[in-house]
Amino acid sequence: GTSMASPHVAGLAALIASRTAAPRSFARVQAIEACMIATADPLAGGAPFFGRGRINAQRATTESCPGL
């Protein structure tokens, strides 16, 4: 689970961050996290078992995300 999920999430965060040349800040980190959560695909079973869903790299890198 998490051993394989961590590099995927980190990679997606880097892809989202590369969309703009904004300086590093805590607000930007929060915006990247919010973008991943907002564009994730929900999974059956809900939060207790699958967190906030499955990340969707296509949606996260093409849809508009506030704060980025």
N, C-alpha and C positions, 0 to 999 in steps of 0.2 A: 503494500500500500503506500505508505508515506515515503519510503526510500525511492520509489519510482516517481511519485507525484511531485516531490520537491523540485527536482530539476526541470520538470515541465512548467511548473508555476513560476520558477525563477526566470526561465527562458521567455515566457509570455510577458512577465513584468518588464524584461529588457526590451522586448518588441514594442510594448506600449510606450515605454519611456522614449524610445527612438523616434516616435511620431512627432515630437516637438523638441526644440533645443532649449527648453526652459531650464533654469538653474535648479540644482538639487535643493529640496526643502522638505520639511515634514509634511507640509500641505500637499506637495506633489506625490509623495509616497502614499498618502491617504487617497488621493485622486486615482492613482494607479490601482490600488486595492479596490476602491469603489467600482472602477471600470471592470475589473475582473469579476466581481460579484454580480454586477448588473448584467453582464453579458454571458454569464454561466448558464448552462442548460440544467434545469431542475431534474433531479433523479427521484424515482419512486422510493419511498421510505423516509424521506425528509431529513431534517437537520441532525437528529440524534445519531444517524448511521452514516450519512454521506456529506456532512458539513453543509456547504452552501451550493452544492451542485458540481457538475463537471465543467471545467474551463472550456471555453469555445474560442480558440485563437482567431478564427476568421472573424467572428463578430467583434471581438475585443480590438482587433487591429483595423477594422473598417467602419464600425459604427462611431458616431459622435459620443464622446465621454466628457461630461462637464469637468472643468478644472485642469484639463490637459492642454 
